Amino acid sequence: MSPTDPSAEHPPACPSDAAGEPADLSGEPAAPAEAARPGEPGESGEPAEDAADARPLLAGEQVRLEDHKGRKHLITLEPGKTFHTHRGGIALDDLIGQPEGVVVKSTGGVPYLALRPLLSDYVLSMPRGAAVVYPKDTAQILVAADVFPGAHVVEAGAGSGSLTCALLRAVGPAGRVSSYERRDDFAAIARRNVERFFGGPQPTWDLTVGDVVSAPTRPRVDRVVLDMLAPWECVDWAAEALVPGGVLCCYVATTTQLARTVETARAHGGFTEPQASETLVRTWHVEGLAVRPDHRMIGHTGFLVTTRRLAPGVSAPGRRRRPAPGAYGENYDGPRPAGQVD
C-alpha cells in the first residue's frame, strides 16, 4: 500500500472483502464482475487480450533481440543460459514464459526488444553453404510463380534452404515441395536450416541429392523453380514436368545467364514469351519534415525469368516486335528463336 493511499490513515467505514472493495451487506449474492470481452478496452484502455492469442515465448524457440540502435541478434531460448553482448548479459529465463514484444535489460542496463523472428530475419542469419535467396527476391518468386496453397513445386538448387522455407509456407499442409541439390554438403545445410525454422522435419518436403533432370516427370507438377548456375540445361525437363499453364521461374545472377536462359526458353517453343526482371529495394528516412530516401539501398542480387507452359503440341504465337538490328548477328552464338536468321 502506498503512503499516499488514504486508506492507510483512514480505514474504510464499512467491512470490505479481500480485494478491498466494500462488502455487500444485503445478504444477497453479489453479481460476478463482467470480464472485458476480447477486443474491448480493459482497465488500461487497450483491448483485452484473448488468452488463446497471447502465446508466450517457450524454451527451445528462437527469439530476435533488437537494441535501440537496430542491431539484431537471433538466439534460441535455453533454460539457465545467458546471452552475452558487449553491453552485458541477458538471462534467457527472464524471457521464457513472457509474451512476445517484451523489453528486457542486459546487466549493463541496455534495453532489448524480444520478438519471434520473421522468415526474413531467419534467412539473413541462418548458417550458409550456398548463397541465400534474399527476401526481396523470394517475395517476387512467390508472386511471379504464383505459388498457391496445395501446389506441387519442384525446386532445383536447394542451397541453404532459404527459398525452401518460403515455398513450404506458401504451399501449406496440402501442398508439396520437392527439392533437388547436387552437393551433399549443401543439402545437409539446407535440411538443418529448414528443420530448425519449422521446429522439425516437414512431411510436405522431399529433399533429394542429385540432378533435377533425372527426376521423374510424372505426375506433372504445378511450378518449377530453378536456382542454379545453368538453368537452361533444365528447360526441356521442365517442359515435360509442368502441367499446361504451369510456371517456370529461374533465378540467375548475371546477364550472361539471363540471356542464355531467356533464349533457350524462347527457342523451345513450348513456353510463353519469357519475362525478365530484377528487384531493387530502397528504404526511406521519415522524421517530421525530413522525408527522403535513405543513403543506402538493396541493389542487384539476381534476375528472375518467368514463363508458362503451353499445351502439348501448341507453339507460341510469333513475336510482333522485330529484334534490334544485330541482336542475333554473327557474334551471337546462343539459341535462336524459330525462323530467326539475323
Secondary structure, 3 states (H helix, E strand, C coil): CCCCCHHHCCCCCCCECCCCCECCCCCCCCCCCCCCCCCCECCCCCECCCCCCCCECCCCCEEEEECCCCCEEEEECCCCCEEEECCEEEEHHHCCCCECCEEEECCCCCEEEEECCCHHHHHHHCCCCCCCCCHHHHHHHHHHCCCCCCCEEEEECCCCCHHHHHHHHHHCCCCEEEEEECCHHHHHHHHHHHHHHHCCCCCCEEEEECCHHHCCCCCCEEEEEECCCCHHHHHHHHHHHEEEEEEEEEEECCHHHHHHHHHHHHHHCCECCCEEEECCECCEEEECCEEEECCCCECCCCEEEEEEECCCCCCCCCCCCCCCCCCCCCCCCCCCCCCCCC
